[in-house]
Amino acid sequence: MKINVTQEHIYSASCHKCYCPIALAIKDAFDVPDVSDEFVDVGGCGVVELKELNKTISLPDHAVDFIDSYDAWARRTTSYCPKPFEFELEI
């Protein structure tokens, strides 16, 4: 399944496993409301837990790199805002 992380996801997200840009993009792909914290958890180590599907999936390397960049930007340790990107989530 193709996951598109948009600029809107990046700007409206937070550094929280249920509300990070990747989690928001996954929720959009599955048509789940952004406010739901019961559907997906994204770990900083690159593991996605789809709770309602009872699946744990590893993110591709470039998605893990994005998490590191986003966290640094969100915590104001860098001025570089990560760019939108897409990746394939192997369900």
N, C-alpha and C positions, 0 to 999 in steps of 0.2 A: 504494500500500500504506500503510495506516495504521500509524504508529509511536507507541506509547505509552511515554513516559518516566515511570516511576513514582518514588515516594519511595524505594523500595528501590534503584533504579538510581542515584539521586542520592547516597544514603548509602554505597553499596558501591563507587562508582566512584573513579577517580583522574584526575589531569590528564595523561592519556596518550591519544594518538590512537586506540588500540585498546581502551581501558578507560574512556573517558569515559561519562557517562550515556547520551548519544545512541548511542554504539557498542554499549553493553550492550543498549539497547532494540532496536536493529536486529538484533543477534544473536538476541534473543528472538523477534522477528518471523519470522526465517528458521530458527528452531529450531537455532541453532548454539551450542555451549558457550561460556560467558563467558570461559573461559581461552584460547580460540583468539585468536591475534593474526594469523592468516593470512586472515581473512575481510573485515574492514572497517577502514578508517582514516578518522577524522573530523578534518579540518583546522580550526584555529581561524578560518580565513577563510570557513568555511561550505561546504567541498567534502567530499563523501563519496566515498571510493573503495571500491567493492565489488570486491575483488581477484579472488575466484573467478569473478565474473560478468564481469570485465573492463569495468566501467562506472564512470564518474565522474559524480556527480550533485550539483547545487547544492542546498543546504538553503534552506528558506524563511527570510525575514528574522527571524521570531520565534524560530526555532531558533538562528540566529546570535546573537541577543540573549541567549538562554539560555546559550550557550557562554561569552559574556563574563561573565554573572552567576555562573555556576558557577565559572569560573576565579578570579574575585575572592573568592568565598566559600571555595573550597578552599585558596586561598593566604592566607586570613585577613585580607584587606584590607577586608573588609566582614563584618558579622554577618548580613546578609540571606541566608538560604538560599533558593535558587530553588525554585519550586513545580513539581510534576509538570505535564506538558502533553502534547499530542499534535500530530502533524503528518502530512501526506501526503508520502510519499517516491515521487516519480515514477520508476518503474523503466523 
